[in-house]
Amino acid sequence: MIKVQHHGIAYLKSFVIFNRWGNKVFETTDLDQGWDGKFNGQPQPMGIYIYYAEATTYKGKRFYKQGNITLIR
């Protein structure tokens, strides 16, 4: 399960994961919800996925993170 570690985060505006073709396979605004490697109930193939996260800390600072996730089964 891949999810945002929410130490110090007050609000998650978005956490989105895309496959290598740019198709969105996961999206949430819930800090407790994570991606289980499936899209529409179907396991996704092993490979590199891109994530973007936008959040606000308890001190009101907004930040953005992006990177790669390698899905291995």
VEXTOR-454962 format. One record per residue: residue number from 0; residue in one letter; z negated, y, x negated of N, C-alpha, C, O, CB in turn. Coordinates in Angstrom, 3 decimals. Glycine has a CB too. Layout:
BEGIN
<NUM,A,<Z,Y,X>,<Z,Y,X>,<Z,Y,X>,<Z,Y,X>,<Z,Y,X>>
...
END
This chain:
BEGIN
<0,M,<0.000,-1.169,-0.854>,<0.000,0.000,0.000>,<0.000,1.232,-0.900>,<-0.837,1.361,-1.794>,<-1.226,-0.002,0.972>>
<1,I,<0.928,2.115,-0.659>,<1.031,3.355,-1.427>,<0.648,4.505,-0.509>,<1.252,4.697,0.547>,<2.473,3.555,-2.015>>
<2,K,<-0.361,5.268,-0.919>,<-0.765,6.424,-0.126>,<-1.298,7.509,-1.040>,<-1.560,7.277,-2.220>,<-1.823,6.032,0.922>>
<3,V,<-1.454,8.688,-0.481>,<-1.952,9.838,-1.229>,<-3.451,9.662,-1.458>,<-4.207,9.426,-0.516>,<-1.656,11.173,-0.476>>
<4,Q,<-3.868,9.776,-2.704>,<-5.296,9.778,-3.017>,<-5.818,11.158,-2.645>,<-5.392,12.161,-3.218>,<-5.572,9.439,-4.544>>
<5,H,<-6.728,11.212,-1.699>,<-7.064,12.510,-1.112>,<-8.362,13.124,-1.610>,<-9.078,13.766,-0.842>,<-7.141,12.374,0.353>>
<6,H,<-8.666,12.939,-2.866>,<-9.833,13.604,-3.446>,<-9.550,15.101,-3.530>,<-8.662,15.527,-4.269>,<-10.175,13.020,-4.859>>
<7,G,<-10.298,15.891,-2.778>,<-10.133,17.337,-2.795>,<-9.067,17.871,-1.861>,<-8.880,19.085,-1.780>,<-9.823,17.769,-4.155>>
<8,I,<-8.359,16.996,-1.150>,<-7.303,17.441,-0.239>,<-7.876,17.610,1.163>,<-8.488,16.693,1.711>,<-6.119,16.434,-0.226>>
<9,A,<-7.671,18.783,1.730>,<-8.131,19.062,3.080>,<-7.067,18.752,4.120>,<-7.380,18.325,5.231>,<-8.556,20.503,3.195>>
<10,Y,<-5.800,18.970,3.754>,<-4.709,18.851,4.722>,<-3.454,18.335,4.031>,<-3.034,18.879,3.010>,<-4.429,20.208,5.404>>
<11,L,<-2.868,17.303,4.580>,<-1.607,16.764,4.070>,<-0.490,17.234,4.988>,<-0.394,16.803,6.137>,<-1.643,15.198,3.980>>
<12,K,<0.350,18.118,4.475>,<1.473,18.607,5.274>,<2.544,17.531,5.404>,<3.102,17.333,6.483>,<2.070,19.880,4.649>>
<13,S,<2.832,16.833,4.298>,<3.807,15.742,4.381>,<3.729,14.842,3.155>,<3.429,15.285,2.047>,<5.225,16.301,4.530>>
<14,F,<4.005,13.578,3.390>,<4.175,12.580,2.335>,<5.382,11.759,2.766>,<5.334,11.040,3.764>,<2.864,11.672,2.123>>
<15,V,<6.468,11.874,1.997>,<7.747,11.282,2.384>,<8.259,10.408,1.243>,<8.126,10.759,0.070>,<8.786,12.383,2.746>>
<16,I,<8.848,9.261,1.602>,<9.443,8.362,0.620>,<10.892,8.099,1.016>,<11.199,7.819,2.175>,<8.640,7.026,0.516>>
<17,F,<11.782,8.198,0.011>,<13.215,7.972,0.209>,<13.676,6.812,-0.665>,<13.135,6.585,-1.748>,<14.031,9.254,-0.113>>
<18,N,<14.679,6.082,-0.186>,<15.274,5.041,-1.024>,<16.297,5.673,-1.959>,<16.485,6.890,-1.944>,<15.935,3.932,-0.154>>
<19,R,<16.952,4.863,-2.762>,<17.866,5.412,-3.777>,<19.117,6.039,-3.192>,<19.834,6.748,-3.897>,<18.267,4.335,-4.736>>
<20,W,<19.396,5.793,-1.914>,<20.548,6.407,-1.248>,<20.156,7.677,-0.501>,<20.992,8.300,0.153>,<21.187,5.414,-0.280>>
<21,G,<18.886,8.061,-0.598>,<18.426,9.280,0.051>,<18.003,9.105,1.489>,<17.762,10.092,2.185>,<19.481,10.292,-0.010>>
<22,N,<17.906,7.869,1.952>,<17.449,7.610,3.318>,<15.924,7.606,3.359>,<15.271,6.988,2.519>,<18.010,6.263,3.841>>
<23,K,<15.370,8.302,4.344>,<13.921,8.352,4.498>,<13.424,6.998,5.008>,<13.879,6.519,6.047>,<13.504,9.497,5.467>>
<24,V,<12.490,6.383,4.276>,<11.946,5.091,4.682>,<10.487,5.192,5.120>,<9.935,4.238,5.668>,<12.071,4.095,3.547>>
<25,F,<9.859,6.354,4.878>,<8.461,6.535,5.279>,<8.143,8.019,5.328>,<8.630,8.804,4.514>,<7.498,5.802,4.306>>
<26,E,<7.309,8.390,6.309>,<6.826,9.770,6.399>,<5.506,9.778,7.146>,<5.341,9.069,8.138>,<7.866,10.690,7.106>>
<27,T,<4.558,10.586,6.664>,<3.278,10.725,7.338>,<2.651,12.076,7.021>,<3.005,12.732,6.041>,<2.334,9.590,6.935>>
<28,T,<1.717,12.474,7.869>,<0.850,13.623,7.609>,<-0.611,13.172,7.631>,<-1.520,13.996,7.537>,<1.094,14.752,8.655>>
<29,D,<-0.828,11.875,7.756>,<-2.158,11.275,7.835>,<-2.593,10.808,6.443>,<-1.947,9.946,5.847>,<-2.170,10.088,8.843>>
<30,L,<-3.674,11.369,5.933>,<-4.160,11.012,4.598>,<-4.541,9.540,4.474>,<-4.524,8.994,3.371>,<-5.350,11.867,4.244>>
<31,D,<-4.879,8.897,5.569>,<-5.308,7.504,5.531>,<-4.170,6.513,5.747>,<-4.382,5.303,5.665>,<-6.365,7.278,6.563>>
<32,Q,<-2.977,7.007,6.021>,<-1.833,6.127,6.254>,<-1.004,6.018,4.982>,<-0.751,7.018,4.311>,<-0.964,6.647,7.427>>
<33,G,<-0.587,4.809,4.654>,<0.225,4.587,3.469>,<1.457,3.763,3.784>,<1.616,3.246,4.890>,<-0.589,3.908,2.395>>
<34,W,<2.323,3.649,2.789>,<3.567,2.890,2.938>,<3.342,1.463,2.472>,<2.814,1.236,1.383>,<4.725,3.547,2.141>>
<35,D,<3.740,0.502,3.295>,<3.571,-0.916,2.975>,<4.841,-1.560,2.429>,<4.921,-2.783,2.323>,<3.119,-1.664,4.202>>
<36,G,<5.830,-0.745,2.085>,<7.078,-1.271,1.534>,<8.071,-1.716,2.589>,<9.065,-2.372,2.277>,<6.784,-2.416,0.631>>
<37,K,<7.801,-1.357,3.853>,<8.697,-1.746,4.943>,<9.303,-0.519,5.612>,<8.743,0.576,5.562>,<7.948,-2.596,5.977>>
<38,F,<10.457,-0.725,6.238>,<11.106,0.302,7.053>,<11.545,-0.376,8.342>,<12.281,-1.362,8.313>,<12.330,0.974,6.300>>
<39,N,<11.092,0.155,9.470>,<11.356,-0.458,10.780>,<10.948,-1.928,10.797>,<11.629,-2.762,11.394>,<12.843,-0.327,11.143>>
<40,G,<9.830,-2.240,10.139>,<9.306,-3.591,10.123>,<9.975,-4.539,9.148>,<9.573,-5.697,9.033>,<9.406,-4.150,11.457>>
<41,Q,<10.991,-4.062,8.446>,<11.730,-4.905,7.507>,<11.332,-4.580,6.063>,<11.346,-3.416,5.664>,<13.251,-4.720,7.698>>
<42,P,<10.979,-5.607,5.281>,<10.665,-5.361,3.869>,<11.864,-4.736,3.155>,<13.002,-5.174,3.322>,<10.250,-6.677,3.167>>
<43,Q,<11.589,-3.723,2.372>,<12.644,-3.049,1.627>,<12.865,-3.740,0.284>,<11.953,-4.363,-0.259>,<12.296,-1.561,1.418>>
<44,P,<14.080,-3.627,-0.245>,<14.371,-4.305,-1.513>,<13.598,-3.691,-2.681>,<13.209,-2.523,-2.657>,<15.869,-4.254,-1.803>>
<45,M,<13.394,-4.517,-3.695>,<12.763,-4.012,-4.908>,<13.636,-2.906,-5.486>,<14.860,-2.936,-5.363>,<12.545,-5.151,-5.947>>
<46,G,<12.996,-1.939,-6.111>,<13.751,-0.865,-6.726>,<12.939,0.400,-6.848>,<11.725,0.408,-6.645>,<14.998,-0.594,-5.945>>
<47,I,<13.634,1.471,-7.183>,<13.023,2.783,-7.377>,<13.118,3.576,-6.082>,<14.175,3.635,-5.454>,<13.703,3.550,-8.542>>
<48,Y,<12.002,4.185,-5.689>,<11.930,5.044,-4.513>,<11.384,6.392,-4.961>,<10.628,6.478,-5.928>,<11.036,4.409,-3.385>>
<49,I,<11.770,7.432,-4.255>,<11.359,8.797,-4.588>,<10.329,9.259,-3.560>,<10.498,9.032,-2.362>,<12.589,9.768,-4.624>>
<50,Y,<9.262,9.908,-4.027>,<8.283,10.446,-3.081>,<8.120,11.949,-3.275>,<8.298,12.486,-4.369>,<6.924,9.738,-3.244>>
<51,Y,<7.777,12.602,-2.178>,<7.424,14.020,-2.162>,<6.143,14.152,-1.356>,<6.011,13.550,-0.291>,<8.581,14.909,-1.556>>
<52,A,<5.207,14.930,-1.856>,<3.966,15.184,-1.133>,<3.669,16.673,-1.183>,<3.837,17.323,-2.215>,<2.787,14.362,-1.726>>
<53,E,<3.227,17.194,-0.055>,<2.814,18.595,0.029>,<1.462,18.622,0.726>,<1.298,18.054,1.805>,<3.877,19.477,0.798>>
<54,A,<0.485,19.293,0.094>,<-0.872,19.285,0.628>,<-1.578,20.598,0.319>,<-1.090,21.428,-0.448>,<-1.667,18.107,0.057>>
<55,T,<-2.746,20.760,0.943>,<-3.601,21.919,0.717>,<-4.995,21.419,0.361>,<-5.523,20.519,1.013>,<-3.640,22.854,1.973>>
<56,T,<-5.590,22.008,-0.681>,<-6.934,21.611,-1.100>,<-7.977,22.296,-0.223>,<-7.659,23.170,0.583>,<-7.169,21.957,-2.590>>
<57,Y,<-9.229,21.876,-0.400>,<-10.328,22.511,0.335>,<-10.503,23.976,-0.052>,<-11.069,24.759,0.710>,<-11.629,21.758,0.088>>
<58,K,<-10.017,24.344,-1.234>,<-10.104,25.737,-1.678>,<-8.907,26.561,-1.219>,<-8.794,27.737,-1.567>,<-10.215,25.797,-3.191>>
<59,G,<-8.013,25.953,-0.440>,<-6.868,26.669,0.103>,<-5.641,26.696,-0.790>,<-4.658,27.359,-0.459>,<-7.262,28.045,0.400>>
<60,K,<-5.675,25.999,-1.902>,<-4.529,25.974,-2.815>,<-3.507,24.945,-2.330>,<-3.839,23.786,-2.084>,<-4.986,25.648,-4.267>>
<61,R,<-2.261,25.393,-2.199>,<-1.176,24.495,-1.807>,<-0.550,23.906,-3.061>,<-0.397,24.589,-4.074>,<-0.108,25.240,-0.952>>
<62,F,<-0.193,22.638,-2.981>,<0.489,22.039,-4.124>,<1.514,21.014,-3.668>,<1.461,20.487,-2.556>,<-0.519,21.389,-5.069>>
<63,Y,<2.438,20.756,-4.562>,<3.542,19.832,-4.314>,<3.574,18.809,-5.444>,<3.346,19.144,-6.606>,<4.909,20.591,-4.203>>
<64,K,<3.853,17.588,-5.096>,<4.026,16.529,-6.092>,<5.284,15.754,-5.730>,<5.600,15.574,-4.554>,<2.771,15.580,-6.154>>
<65,Q,<5.987,15.303,-6.740>,<7.139,14.434,-6.522>,<7.220,13.471,-7.691>,<6.739,13.755,-8.788>,<8.464,15.255,-6.372>>
<66,G,<7.832,12.337,-7.438>,<7.950,11.356,-8.498>,<8.637,10.098,-8.016>,<9.222,10.060,-6.933>,<6.593,11.021,-9.056>>
<67,N,<8.555,9.073,-8.841>,<9.186,7.789,-8.553>,<8.132,6.727,-8.296>,<7.043,6.750,-8.871>,<10.102,7.362,-9.707>>
<68,I,<8.479,5.806,-7.427>,<7.665,4.627,-7.150>,<8.565,3.422,-7.390>,<9.699,3.396,-6.912>,<7.076,4.640,-5.673>>
<69,T,<8.083,2.437,-8.114>,<8.840,1.204,-8.301>,<8.253,0.138,-7.388>,<7.092,-0.244,-7.533>,<8.816,0.742,-9.793>>
<70,L,<9.053,-0.335,-6.455>,<8.622,-1.383,-5.527>,<8.950,-2.740,-6.141>,<10.109,-3.055,-6.413>,<9.309,-1.222,-4.127>>
<71,I,<7.908,-3.532,-6.351>,<8.064,-4.873,-6.922>,<7.458,-5.871,-5.946>,<6.356,-5.657,-5.439>,<7.386,-4.982,-8.340>>
<72,R,<8.155,-6.934,-5.686>,<7.653,-7.978,-4.772>,<7.350,-9.244,-5.529>,<6.920,-10.232,-4.933>,<8.667,-8.269,-3.657>>
END
